[in-house]
Each structure stands twice: as C-alpha cells, then as structure tokens.
Amino acid sequence: MRKFDVLIVGSGLAGLSLALQLAPVRSVCLVTKRNLNDSASSWAQGGIAAVLADDDSIEAHIQDTLIAGAGLCDPEVTRFVVEHGRETVEWLIDQGVPFTREEDDSGFHLTREGGHSRRRIIHAADATGHAVQETLAEKVRRHPNITLLENHISVDLITSKKIGRRSNRCLGAYVLNKQNGKVVTIGAMNTVLATGGAGKVYLYTTNPDVATGDGVAMGWRAGCRVANMEFMQFHPTCLYHPQAKSFLITEAVRGEGGLLKLPDGSRFMQEHDERGELAPRDVVARAIDFEMKKRGIECVYLDISHKPADFILSHFPTIYRRCFELGIDITRQPIPVVPAEHYTCGGLMTDLDGRTDMPHLYAIGETACTGLHGANRLASNSLLECLVFAQSAARDILTRRNSEMPELPNWDESRVTDADEEVVITHNWSELRRFMWNYVGIVRTSKRLARALHRIDLLRDEIHEFYSNFRINANLIELRNLLQVAELIVKSAMERHESRGLHFSKDYPETMSDAVPTVLTPSNYYSLLDQNHGHKHQ
Ligand SMILES: Cc1cc2nc3c(=O)[nH]c(=O)nc-3n(C[C@H](O)[C@H](O)[C@H](O)COP(=O)(O)OP(=O)(O)OC[C@H]3O[C@@H](n4cnc5c(N)ncnc54)[C@H](O)[C@@H]3O)c2cc1C
C-alpha cells in the first residue's frame, strides 16, 4: 500500500492545475491511465472564456451562460465561476502558457464563439489545450512532491465502509498498473476524481479514447448522486473524412465568419435560427442532423474560403494543416462536417469546493456536475470550470487536517484470465456505442430509450460475470464504466418529460415552465447519509 495526502485521478487541465496548487504543501499522487498528455484538455482548440476585455462585463458573461443553459444553470455557481475567471486565467499566464497576443502586442487576442455576446475567448492560436497541457505537464513532471503514475487506471474507490468502519468516507483507490497487470492500493486523506467526460459511450465523438466516464461510474458505485446526465452535447462540426478519427473543427471558424452550406452550396442555418451560424451549438447540431436526415446526405459543409488566405492560416493553422493532409485546402474549399458527441454536461454532484456527497472525495472538471452548464454548456466555459474548481478544491483541501490513515486491504490477485474475454469485450463495446448513437443521440423518443435500457440490462449481466470472476484489464474496466454511464444517461433522459437544451424528445417537444435538474440517487447513498450523521454538501 502506498500513502499520500492527496490522490488525483486524471491529468487533464483539472487534475494538473489542482496538483500544482497542492504540491508545495501536500504529497500528491497523480494517476493517469495513459500518458500524461492523453486528455480532452490537450485537444481543446478554441480557448478559455473569461471576462478580460474592457467592453465586456461579468453580467454579460453570466447572462450568456444562463441563456445557453436553458434555465437550468445554477445562478450562484455561474456567478462564482465567472467572477473567478480572470484570476484563474492569470494563474495560467503566470505558469507560462503562450497565449496568442494582438498583432500590435497591445494585449491578448480574444476571439468570439457561438453563444457569446462579446469577444472573450483567450487562446493559443487554434491549439489552446495543447499549449496549456504541455506547459502544466512539464511542471508536474519536475515537481518533487508529485508522484506521477502514468499507464495506471483507477479501478474503484476505497471507502471506509468497505473496510468495516462505522463512518463512511473515501480512503483512496485501487489502481491497475497496465504494464504489469498488478493492482496497487493507494491510500489518501483526500481523493479527487478529475477523469473527464464520457464521449466514448457514443459511436461518433470528438473525445479522446480516455473519455469513458470512469469517475462518474466510480463515484456512483461509491454512493454519490449524479445529475443532468441526459445533457450530452453534440459538437455540430466534426470533420467528415474516412481517415480522420474525431477531428473537430472549432466553433471559432463560425465565429470568424465560416458559413454552413448544403452540398449545392446554399446556406440553411437562417431557416432554423435567426442567429444563423452563431446560434448555440445544440441548435446548430440539431439543424445539421435535420438537414442530413431530410435530404439523405452524409455531411454538410463549413465554408470559410471567402476570407483571405493569410487570415485563415494565422487563425486556424492546425485545422488548415490537418485538412490539407487529407486533400482539402480550406482557403479554397468548404470543409465536410458532421455532428459528434462532444461534452458531458452532467456528472457527480458537487458543491462550490468540488466536494461530492462522500466525505474526502472531490470531483472537478468534466466529471463533475457543478450546476454551471445547466442544460447546455456555453462554448469555452468548460476549461474555465476546470480552472475555477481546481482552485476552490485546492483551497478546501488545504484547510483540512490530515488524520490517521488505516491500513487498507490489498486487491484479490488470485483470479485467472479468460481466453474468451477480449472478443466479448470488443463486441459489447461496439454494440453499446452503436445503440447509444442510434437510440439516445441528438433526437430521442421514449420508445428508443426503453429499447436502449433493455440492451443495457442484457449487457450488464455478461460484463458483471467477467468482472466478478476473472482478472481485470483496462478494456474491461472501461467497458464496465461506460455501461454504467450509459444507464445513467438513459435513465436521466427517461425522467425528463420535456425538451430542454441538449435533450430533445419527439414525445415531449415542449419546454416546461419550471426548470428542474435530474438527480439520480444510488441505493447506497442513504447509508452514506446515515453513517455520516446527515453529512451532505448540498
Ligand atoms: C476536441 C475538443 C475540443 C475542445 N475544445 C474546447 C475549448 O476550446 N474550450 C473549452 O473550454 N473546452 C473545450 N473542450 C472541452 C474541454 O477540453 C474538456 O471539457 C476539458 O478539457 C476537461 O478537462 P478535464 O481535466 O476534466 O478532463 P480531461 O482533460 O479529459 O482529462 C481526463 C484525464 O483523466 C484520465 N483518466 C480517466 N479515467 C481514468 C482512470 N480510471 N484512471 C486514471 N486516469 C483516468 C485521462 O487519461 C485524462 O488524463 C474540448 C473538448 C474536445 C474533445
């Protein structure tokens, strides 16, 4: 067993920035299931929303966030995040992130994205996430107080109830070393889930392979409540090309004048929304889905070729390069695009300090449901949320005194491998992602949701058998988590008898007058409450 003050699971922006803030005074173990830089954060293109310009205001950013969230954003949380925007972005600047400056060097260049009424997105050309991740990862690698475990996947949380104690709190996690197949027991005074989203539950996604909803599934199994899982955001413009896996065309292309067109070159967005191409992404994704289904076309086109070539090259160098490699010159040709799953708005319920329902367990970043995004995330608010909650969780953790850490039991290593296992896992994985895409995608019906739930029930028995009887591996762990998250998405969608934000049901097309979050409560939540004498964070 290894012991640390803090265990952080995940090395995206949330995990890295938290680790760097705690490490000067706490021993930190940072566990990540692939390499340090394998995260959605690395892939972010557009940037980070914050009130930095003189003509912008806190109220305007709050208002834009609330409008996108379709009545479901928590106003207190929204204000909290927006008010901490500038200070957390300045922290990043202090860390040395090379954000793009104005041509005359008068300050940082701010871009505008769909749903924002002002220019407020600070960025590093069109590869912001890469710049942020590289800068922070380098510091994490060098920090003497951070023990970095790459290629280690967290399997499950260790709670005091599991070791027969009366109170129930988080004590750390079991972590599988993917290289030698051994499970390490990590004890920690505080554990933080920063495991990102769950895009891999769908067939088409802009997310990296690591986005399998592990944190949500682990927290749920431990007894924490989960909220708003029906609100999965589909990015309207993912490159449509047989050789390009999940390459996103940032919203900034539309922000800078890019136009959506049908194969015959005609525009269509004005018929769906008066804001045209600058409508929020759910409106744009649904409009594209509608046009594709109505016309039986495989994709639509995003055209920025009317802008000067040097403008395109300086604003979108990564997109230009990637498309050019695939034979598309975006300074002359439109880009073929389709919608794909992009962002998980729901997650483990947390308070303003990132605390979950379980004492000493935190969730930050895309894994959490803080209340900021409501029924739809405003573009570029998610990296901001990572930064703000990493900061508040760090503050909270630093106020806590360390107490004695009990000895924790080791993982049962006696199980054997099953030769059949891999083929069953691969098959179930692709079945799950396919029916989630077809039945629980952009437009939903009650019948399709019921069908999906039925399939989930069937898969659960098979996966449970493997998990209980055989030696675990990373694919099995991820599949088990994806299935859990799929069930949470479908059950949340079934509970919502209206269409709001990202959730659109043909059976309930109206929006109700009262906006209510969907909260799912696991059966072991109540024992969590009893044993902690009513401990509850929100
Ligand atoms: C293509 C793309 C473009 C985007 N562009 C923007 C943008 O411009 N602006 C914006 O605000 N947002 C953007 N987003 C969203 C934003 O990138 C994410 O919401 C944000 O990066 C999430 O950060 P995170 O730290 O919570 O998770 P991630 O960055 O996804 O990191 C999760 C980490 O957890 C690790 N992990 C997961 N499970 C386990 C486990 N069981 N054990 C160990 N490690 C585990 C992963 O390996 C990874 O290191 C974009 C997303 C994508 C996919």
The ligand as an SDF file (V2000), in Angstrom:
LIG
                    3D

 53 58  0  0  0  0  0  0  0  0999 V2000
  -11.7600   18.2210  -29.4290 C   0  0  0  0  0  0  0  0  0  0  0  0
  -12.1720   19.0140  -28.2230 C   0  0  0  0  0  0  0  0  0  0  0  0
  -12.0950   20.3930  -28.2450 C   0  0  0  0  0  0  0  0  0  0  0  0
  -12.4840   21.1290  -27.1190 C   0  0  0  0  0  0  0  0  0  0  0  0
  -12.3540   22.4930  -27.1410 N   0  0  0  0  0  0  0  0  0  0  0  0
  -12.6410   23.2000  -26.0100 C   0  0  0  0  0  0  0  0  0  0  0  0
  -12.3920   24.6020  -25.9410 C   0  0  0  0  0  0  0  0  0  0  0  0
  -11.9050   25.2150  -26.8900 O   0  0  0  0  0  0  0  0  0  0  0  0
  -12.7100   25.2450  -24.7890 N   0  0  0  0  0  0  0  0  0  0  0  0
  -13.2410   24.6090  -23.7030 C   0  0  0  0  0  0  0  0  0  0  0  0
  -13.4960   25.2630  -22.6690 O   0  0  0  0  0  0  0  0  0  0  0  0
  -13.4650   23.2840  -23.7450 N   0  0  0  0  0  0  0  0  0  0  0  0
  -13.1620   22.5690  -24.8520 C   0  0  0  0  0  0  0  0  0  0  0  0
  -13.3800   21.2270  -24.8730 N   0  0  0  0  0  0  0  0  0  0  0  0
  -13.8300   20.5680  -23.6520 C   0  0  0  0  0  0  0  0  0  0  0  0
  -12.6650   20.5010  -22.6870 C   0  0  0  0  0  0  0  0  0  0  0  0
  -11.4970   20.1570  -23.4050 O   0  0  0  0  0  0  0  0  0  0  0  0
  -12.9040   19.4600  -21.6140 C   0  0  0  0  0  0  0  0  0  0  0  0
  -14.1440   19.6490  -21.0170 O   0  0  0  0  0  0  0  0  0  0  0  0
  -11.8410   19.5960  -20.5350 C   0  0  0  0  0  0  0  0  0  0  0  0
  -10.5700   19.5160  -21.1300 O   0  0  0  0  0  0  0  0  0  0  0  0
  -11.9940   18.5150  -19.4910 C   0  0  0  0  0  0  0  0  0  0  0  0
  -10.8640   18.5600  -18.6630 O   0  0  0  0  0  0  0  0  0  0  0  0
  -10.7300   17.5080  -17.5110 P   0  0  0  0  0  0  0  0  0  0  0  0
   -9.4400   17.8190  -16.8260 O   0  0  0  0  0  0  0  0  0  0  0  0
  -11.9620   17.4690  -16.7240 O   0  0  0  0  0  0  0  0  0  0  0  0
  -10.6390   16.0990  -18.2800 O   0  0  0  0  0  0  0  0  0  0  0  0
   -9.6140   15.5710  -19.4350 P   0  0  0  0  0  0  0  0  0  0  0  0
   -8.8090   16.6800  -19.9790 O   0  0  0  0  0  0  0  0  0  0  0  0
  -10.4000   14.7480  -20.3420 O   0  0  0  0  0  0  0  0  0  0  0  0
   -8.6780   14.6380  -18.5840 O   0  0  0  0  0  0  0  0  0  0  0  0
   -9.1490   13.4400  -18.0100 C   0  0  0  0  0  0  0  0  0  0  0  0
   -7.9590   12.6730  -17.5010 C   0  0  0  0  0  0  0  0  0  0  0  0
   -8.3770   11.5770  -16.7000 O   0  0  0  0  0  0  0  0  0  0  0  0
   -7.6770   10.4010  -17.0660 C   0  0  0  0  0  0  0  0  0  0  0  0
   -8.4970    9.2660  -16.6490 N   0  0  0  0  0  0  0  0  0  0  0  0
   -9.7810    8.9970  -16.9840 C   0  0  0  0  0  0  0  0  0  0  0  0
  -10.2080    7.8860  -16.3490 N   0  0  0  0  0  0  0  0  0  0  0  0
   -9.1720    7.4550  -15.5950 C   0  0  0  0  0  0  0  0  0  0  0  0
   -8.9840    6.3510  -14.7270 C   0  0  0  0  0  0  0  0  0  0  0  0
   -9.9480    5.4680  -14.4760 N   0  0  0  0  0  0  0  0  0  0  0  0
   -7.7760    6.1930  -14.1280 N   0  0  0  0  0  0  0  0  0  0  0  0
   -6.7630    7.0730  -14.3660 C   0  0  0  0  0  0  0  0  0  0  0  0
   -6.8850    8.1300  -15.1930 N   0  0  0  0  0  0  0  0  0  0  0  0
   -8.0760    8.3210  -15.7790 C   0  0  0  0  0  0  0  0  0  0  0  0
   -7.4700   10.5700  -18.5470 C   0  0  0  0  0  0  0  0  0  0  0  0
   -6.4790    9.7200  -19.0100 O   0  0  0  0  0  0  0  0  0  0  0  0
   -7.1110   12.0490  -18.6030 C   0  0  0  0  0  0  0  0  0  0  0  0
   -5.7540   12.2250  -18.2320 O   0  0  0  0  0  0  0  0  0  0  0  0
  -12.9960   20.4690  -25.9870 C   0  0  0  0  0  0  0  0  0  0  0  0
  -13.0890   19.0870  -25.9730 C   0  0  0  0  0  0  0  0  0  0  0  0
  -12.6710   18.3630  -27.0800 C   0  0  0  0  0  0  0  0  0  0  0  0
  -12.7790   16.8610  -27.0360 C   0  0  0  0  0  0  0  0  0  0  0  0
  1  2  1  0
  2  3  1  0
  2 52  2  0
  3  4  2  0
  4  5  1  0
  4 50  1  0
  5  6  2  0
  6  7  1  0
  6 13  1  0
  7  8  2  0
  7  9  1  0
  9 10  1  0
 10 11  2  0
 10 12  1  0
 12 13  2  0
 13 14  1  0
 14 15  1  0
 14 50  1  0
 15 16  1  0
 16 17  1  0
 16 18  1  0
 18 19  1  0
 18 20  1  0
 20 21  1  0
 20 22  1  0
 22 23  1  0
 23 24  1  0
 24 25  2  0
 24 26  1  0
 24 27  1  0
 27 28  1  0
 28 29  2  0
 28 30  1  0
 28 31  1  0
 31 32  1  0
 32 33  1  0
 33 34  1  0
 33 48  1  0
 34 35  1  0
 35 36  1  0
 35 46  1  0
 36 37  1  0
 36 45  1  0
 37 38  2  0
 38 39  1  0
 39 40  1  0
 39 45  2  0
 40 41  1  0
 40 42  2  0
 42 43  1  0
 43 44  2  0
 44 45  1  0
 46 47  1  0
 46 48  1  0
 48 49  1  0
 50 51  2  0
 51 52  1  0
 52 53  1  0
M  END
$$$$
